[in-house]
Amino acid sequence: MKKIIKLLGILVFVLFMPLSLFAQVEPPGDISDVIVNFNAYMSSLLGIALVSTFLTGLVGGFMGKVPKWVKRLISWVIPMVICIVVGNIFNIGFLSDKTLLESIFYGLGAGLVSNGIFEISVVNSLIKFIEGLFKKKKTI
């Protein structure tokens, strides 16, 4: 029975490995890469998720030993702060024409992606649905 489970595990790994390779994006190497290519990273939700993952790791390294829920909270707050500051205050990236509430939703979505809870396509669809709820309907 153990051999069958191992065989099935290997087959699943081999079958799904190409799918994960298609979704790979080069994460930032160090802080200078984020600064130099800042506008490129802020041009999509995936870029914001990459930068937020990088910054969460950086902040977590400075904090030392803290409870797991604090690290989780920080990894949810950092993407929201990035989206609000970059999109609404500095008007950089695709969030420059969004409202504050939309920036918060995109930050929440980037937090979901950077924590590994959802895939980027699911979060994009969810955000578009939420934006559709708040948009005014045009009357003809």
C-alpha positions, -999 to +999 in steps of 0.1 A: +000+000+000+029+024+008+044+017-026+012+026-043+009+058-024+045+067-032+039+059-069+007+081-070+026+109-053+054+108-078+028+107-107+009+137-093+042+156-088+053+149-124+019+158-139+015+191-120+052+203-121+049+218-156+018+238-144+037+254-116+067+262-139+045+282-162+035+306-133+070+314-122+080+350-121+114+361-109+112+375-074+133+404-063+168+395-054+175+423-029+163+457-019+182+475-047+164+454-073+130+465-058+141+502-059+155+501-094+126+482-110+099+497-087+075+507-115+078+473-131+068+456-099+039+479-093+024+474-127+004+443-117-011+425-087+014+398-091+043+423-088+028+438-056+024+402-042+061+396-049+072+428-033+050+423-003+064+387+002+099+401+000+092+430+024+073+407+048+104+384+049+126+414+055+104+427+083+101+393+098+139+389+099+142+422+118+115+413+143+131+380+155+110+355+173+073+365+174+041+345+175+028+331+143-003+352+143+018+384+144+037+373+113+005+365+096-010+399+105+021+416+092+019+397+059-017+409+055-010+446+065+021+451+044+004+446+010-025+469+020+000+496+030+019+492-002-012+495-023-025+526-005+009+544-004+020+535-039-014+537-056-031+566-039-004+588-025+023+585-051+001+575-081+025+548-094+015+516-112-019+503-121-035+516-089-029+552-097-065+557-110-082+536-084-100+548-053-089+542-017-114+513-012-103+496-044-066+499-033-075+483+000-092+454-019-062+450-042-040+450-011-061+423+005-059+404-028-021+407-028-020+395+008-041+364-002-017+357-031+015+363-011+003+341+017-004+313-008-041+311+000-053+319-035-039+319-070-036+352-089-064+345-114-089+337-086-080+369-068-083+390-099-118+376-106-128+382-071-116+418-071-134+425-104-166+410-090-163+433-059-156+463-081-187+455-101-208+456-070-197+492-062-198+506-097-227+528-107-249+512-134-253+533-165-288+542-175-296+548-211 
